[in-house]
């Protein structure tokens, strides 16, 4: 696999480059994982990676080099992240309306937000951040 250099600055151009890197990574990941799910040992359920997951990640993770780097550990993060706590939905956040509950998980220095869609009985990746202590 080609070595990818992730820009470390905060300019709009560097954010755009990171966004493109993340988008390409998820396109490749989804083609290699057509079922788009990873089993999580802590919640004892599959975590689904949906287009809404990628859109949320593109909007936020591209702003941070550490969050961009974390996306490349997707399989490890989703399978090994440990449930920390249930968190309330953000009031007025249209992107969280599809969920009945949100859960915070952690793996090493990465935080993972997973939403539960009660209507489908699915846990869905919402966001992965990187470099958190």
C-alpha positions in Angstrom: 0.0 0.0 0.0 1.2 3.5 -0.9 2.5 5.6 2.0 0.1 8.5 2.7 1.4 11.7 4.1 -1.2 13.5 6.2 -0.8 17.3 6.3 -0.2 18.5 9.9 -1.4 22.1 9.6 -4.8 23.7 10.0 -5.2 25.6 6.8 -8.4 25.1 4.7 -6.3 23.5 2.0 -4.8 21.0 4.4 -8.3 20.2 5.8 -9.4 19.6 2.2 -6.5 17.2 1.6 -7.2 15.3 4.8 -10.9 15.1 3.8 -9.9 13.6 0.5 -7.6 11.1 2.2 -10.4 10.0 4.6 -12.9 9.7 1.7 -10.5 7.5 -0.3 -9.8 5.3 2.7 -13.4 4.6 3.5 -14.2 3.9 -0.2 -11.5 1.3 -0.2 -12.5 -0.1 3.2 -16.1 -0.5 2.1 -15.1 -2.3 -1.1 -13.0 -4.7 1.0 -15.8 -5.1 3.6 -19.0 -5.3 1.7 -21.0 -6.2 4.8 -19.7 -2.9 6.4 -19.7 -4.2 9.9 -17.1 -5.0 12.6 -17.8 -7.0 15.7 -17.1 -5.1 19.0 -16.1 -7.3 21.9 -17.2 -4.7 24.6 -20.8 -4.2 23.5 -21.1 -7.7 22.1 -22.6 -6.4 18.8 -21.8 -5.5 15.3 -21.0 -1.8 14.7 -22.2 -0.8 11.2 -20.3 1.7 9.1 -22.8 3.5 7.0 -22.6 6.4 4.6 -23.9 8.7 7.4 -20.9 7.5 9.5 -18.5 8.5 6.7 -20.3 11.9 6.2 -20.0 12.7 9.9 -16.4 11.7 10.0 -15.6 13.7 6.9 -17.0 16.8 8.5 -15.0 16.5 11.7 -12.0 14.2 11.4 -10.6 16.2 8.5 -10.0 19.1 10.8 -7.4 17.2 12.9 -4.3 15.3 11.7 -4.7 12.9 14.7 -8.3 12.2 13.9 -7.4 11.6 10.3 -4.7 9.1 11.3 -7.1 7.3 13.6 -9.3 6.4 10.7 -6.6 4.1 9.3 -7.0 1.9 12.5 -10.8 1.5 11.9 -10.8 -2.3 12.2 -8.8 -2.3 15.5 -10.7 0.6 16.9 -14.1 -0.8 16.2 -13.3 -4.3 17.3 -11.4 -3.5 20.5 -12.8 -0.2 21.8 -14.1 -0.5 25.3 -17.5 0.9 26.3 -17.0 3.9 28.7 -20.5 5.3 29.1 -23.9 6.1 27.6 -24.1 9.7 26.7 -27.2 11.9 26.0 -28.1 12.8 22.5 -27.3 16.4 21.6 -30.6 18.3 21.5 -31.3 19.8 18.2 -28.6 17.9 16.4 -30.3 16.6 13.2 -27.5 14.1 12.6 -28.3 12.3 15.9 -32.1 12.1 15.3 -31.9 8.6 13.9 -30.5 7.3 17.2 -32.2 6.5 20.5 -29.0 6.2 22.5 -25.3 7.3 22.0 -22.4 5.4 23.5 -18.8 6.5 24.1 -16.1 3.9 23.6 -12.3 4.3 23.8 -9.4 2.5 22.3 -5.9 3.7 23.2 -6.1 7.5 22.5 -9.1 7.3 20.2 -12.7 8.1 21.2 -15.5 6.4 19.4 -19.2 7.5 19.4 -21.7 4.8 18.4 -25.4 5.5 18.0 -28.1 2.8 18.6 -30.9 2.8 16.0 -33.7 1.2 18.0 -35.9 0.9 14.9 -33.3 -1.4 13.2 -31.7 -2.8 16.3 -28.3 -1.6 15.0 -25.2 0.1 16.5 -23.9 2.6 14.0 -20.5 4.3 14.0 -21.0 8.0 14.4 -17.5 9.4 14.9 -13.9 8.4 15.6 -11.5 11.0 17.0 -7.8 10.7 17.6 -5.2 11.8 20.0 -7.4 12.2 23.0 -5.8 11.6 26.4 
